[in-house]
Amino acid sequence: MTDHEKDTAFLRQCLLYHESAECHQLEGRLGQAQRHDRCVRRAVWLMALLIAISGAGLAYGAVLEGNFFYGESWFVIRLLGEIGVASLICLLTLMGLWMVYRRELNRLREQCRRLATTLLESRLGKLRAIPLAGVVKERELVVNHNKAVVSGSEMAALPTKLRSH
């Protein structure tokens, strides 16, 4: 399972906690988009495999068979060439379709993120920006154009030190 699929599975799991009809509809559309994406991806791999097999067949005949291009195997050459060209055309078309489905899946995932955020905000309240202790280890402070390195705990005590001087 790729990271993209893991993220989508997590978002679908988050949608199960929301009881609205919009969530159920979005979850269904997300599942359908995932199925389309997976189906097209498999077809892309199949076309790539067919291109590789037809290329390998032509290379085998050209290298190991004497008079391969001029002998009695013209039917095999033509068949392998047609399979390769048809697979290449299908591969290019499927790659375009895969990009369309991936864009749709990303759009649905963004909707799921927004819905999950509103769900969390409704249950937990608004997010407050609180500086975490230990995250800011050192800051530069300019005092009289001289640079001094001050730790986070010293920054908290700095206003009282400046008032005492």
N, C-alpha and C positions, 0 to 999 in steps of 0.2 A: 504494500500500500504506500503510495507516494505521500509526500507532505501535503500536497494539494488535496488529495482525497481524505487525509486525516483531518485537515482543517474543515472541510465540507461536512464530514461526519460529525465533528464537534458542533458545528453551527446547526446542523439538523437536530442534534440532541438538545441544544439550547432552545430550539423552537418548540419542543415538546412541552416545555414548562409554561408556555404562553397559551392561553385557552381561547384565543380569538379565531374567527373563521379565516382572517387574513393570513395567520400563521399556518394554518392547515393547507390553505391554497398555495402559499409560498413553499412549503415543505414538499408538496406534490410536484410543483413546477421544478424545484431543485432536484428532486429525484429523477424526473424525466430528463432534465438537462444532463445529469450525470450519466444516465443510460445512453443518451445520444452521443455524448463525448466518448464514452468507452467503446461504443459500437464503431464510430468513425475511426478511432485510434486503432482498433483491431484491423479494420479494412485497410488503413494506411500501411500497417505492418505486412499484411498479406500482399498488397501490391508491390511493396519493396522486395519481398521474398520472390515474387514472380519475376521481377526485373533481374534480380540476382541469378535466379535459375536459368533464365533465358540467356543472360550474358555468359554464364558459366558454360552452357551448352554450345554457344557459338565459339567461345574460346577453346573448348575441348576439341571441337571439330576443326578449327583453324590450326591448332597446334599439333594434334595427334593424328589426324586423318590426312592422308595424301589426296590431293585433288578434291578437297572438301567443297570448295566453292564452285568447281567446274564439273564435278562428278555427278553421280546418281542421287546425291542427297540434297538436291535443290528444294524438295518439298520440306525437309526438316529445317533448312536454313530459313526458308520463307515463313514457316510456322513459328520458329523461335523469334524471328524478327518481328512478326506481327504481334506475338504475345508480349514481347518487350515494349514495343511502341504503345500498344493499347494499355499496358500496365502503367507506363509512364504518364500517359494522358489521364488515366484514372487517379494516379497518385497525386498529380498536381491539382486536380479537381477536389479530391478528398482532403488535401491539405488546406485548401481554401475553406471548405465546409467545416473542417476541424477548427480553424481559427474563428469562424462565425459562432460555432457552438461554445468554444472556450470563452469568447467575449460575453456571450449570454450567461454562461455559468458564473463568470466573474461578477457580472451585474447582479445576478440573484444572490451571490454570496455577500455582496455589499449591502443589499437590502436586508439580508439575515443579520449582518453585523449591526445595522441600525436598529432593527427590531430587538435584538438581544440587548443592546445598550439601553433602549427605552424600558425594557423589562427589568434590567438590573437597577436602573434609576428609580423605577416605581417601587421596587422592593427594598432597595438599600438606601435610597436618597441620592441627592446630587453628590458628585465627586468634588471633594475639597482638595485644593493644592496645598499639600503639607510637605515642607522640606524634610527629607529623611536624614537622620543623624548618621554620620559616617560616609554619606555619599559625597558631600563637599569636603574634601580633606584639606585642601590648601587654596587660598585665594591671594591674588596680589592686591596690595593696598598701596595707593600712592599718597604719601604724606610729605608735604614740602618738596615735591618732585624727587624724593628718594623712595625707592621701591623696598617694601618689606614683605616677607612672606608670613601670613597669619593663618593659623589653623582655624577650623570651624568653631571650636570652643572659645578660642581667644576672640573671635569676631563677636560672639555674644557678649563678652565682657568688655569689649572695646569702648562702647559709649560711656561706661562708668569710669574707665581709665582716662578718657579724654576730658571728662568733667572734673576729675580730681587734679589735673595738671593746670 
